[in-house]
Amino acid sequence: PETAGLSMVVSQKQLFQALASFLKTVELPAADFMCTPVLTVTCQSFVLDAFGIIANKGISGLAVVDEDGKVVHNTSSQDIKMWVGGGEETAEGKKHLEDVSALEIEDFLVKVRASRPALKDRHPVCSAHKEDSVGHVASMLEKTGYHHVWIVEDRVPIGVISFTDLFKKVF
């Protein structure tokens, strides 16, 4: 007898990896694929404000910029997952999350990423230029494991390309 049910879940990352060899051949300029405007927060923004923007705007990431508007970090829903997953277990078996309400986003990112050995050597941000090919952007996404590439002019973010943007425009 047939049984109904879920047999497999394919993540966005797995789908991207399966299609990366094709995407890396696309020679169109990144400018044709980037989404604008870019939502940003400054390094001094409070972490919960940044997470609030991510939640309220229904996006998965933000560019973190310095006082000159130059992108210096990337924050995403993955950072929220790392914070939630990194809580200490209490005697009752519940997670106790560190209060991050007073932390600026830059301090939070440094702290949460330092707690994950695999992320310590990872570049804090991934960027390209609007003249770069989509193939180049796809290669960067594949190599870094990031879900976003910020399109910059003089390190100021002017657009963003994500896995989803590539899927929507190429397929």
Residue pairs with C-beta under 8 A, 6 or more apart in sequence:
12 147
12 163
12 164
13 145
13 147
13 163
15 163
15 167
16 23
16 141
16 142
16 163
16 166
17 142
19 167
19 171
20 138
20 139
20 141
20 142
22 170
23 134
23 135
23 138
23 166
23 170
24 135
24 138
24 139
24 142
25 135
26 133
26 134
26 135
26 138
26 170
27 133
27 134
27 135
28 133
28 134
29 130
29 131
29 132
29 133
29 134
30 128
30 129
30 130
30 131
30 132
30 133
30 134
30 136
30 137
30 149
30 151
30 159
30 161
31 130
31 131
31 151
31 159
32 134
32 169
33 134
33 137
33 161
33 165
33 166
33 169
34 130
34 151
34 158
34 159
34 160
34 161
34 165
35 159
35 160
35 161
35 162
35 165
36 158
36 159
36 160
38 63
38 150
38 157
38 158
38 159
38 160
39 53
39 57
39 59
39 62
39 63
40 62
40 63
40 64
40 65
40 69
40 71
40 157
41 49
41 50
41 53
41 62
41 63
41 64
41 65
41 75
41 105
42 64
42 65
42 66
42 67
42 105
43 64
43 65
43 66
43 67
43 72
43 73
43 104
43 105
43 106
44 104
44 105
44 106
45 64
45 104
45 105
46 101
46 102
46 103
46 104
46 105
47 100
47 101
47 103
47 104
47 105
47 108
48 100
48 101
49 105
50 62
50 64
50 75
50 105
51 80
53 59
53 62
54 60
54 61
54 62
54 75
54 76
54 77
54 80
60 76
60 77
60 147
60 148
60 162
61 74
61 75
61 76
61 77
61 147
61 148
61 160
61 162
62 74
62 75
62 76
63 71
63 73
63 74
63 125
63 150
63 157
63 160
64 71
64 72
64 73
64 74
64 75
64 105
64 106
64 109
64 125
65 71
65 72
65 156
65 157
66 72
68 156
69 156
70 152
70 154
70 155
70 156
71 125
71 127
71 150
71 152
71 155
71 156
71 157
72 106
72 124
72 125
73 105
73 106
73 109
73 124
73 125
74 124
74 125
74 126
74 146
74 148
74 150
75 105
75 109
76 147
76 148
78 147
79 108
79 109
79 112
82 112
82 113
82 115
82 116
83 97
83 98
83 100
83 108
83 112
84 95
84 97
86 98
86 112
86 115
87 95
87 96
87 97
87 98
88 95
88 96
89 95
89 96
90 96
100 108
103 111
109 124
113 119
113 120
113 122
113 124
114 120
122 144
123 144
125 150
126 140
126 141
126 144
126 146
126 148
126 149
126 150
127 149
127 150
127 151
127 152
127 155
127 157
128 136
128 137
128 140
128 149
128 150
128 151
128 152
128 161
129 151
129 152
129 153
130 151
130 153
130 158
130 159
134 161
134 166
134 170
137 149
137 161
137 166
138 166
140 146
140 149
141 147
141 149
141 163
141 166
147 162
147 163
148 160
148 161
148 162
149 160
149 161
149 162
150 157
150 159
150 160
151 157
151 158
151 159
151 160
151 161
152 158
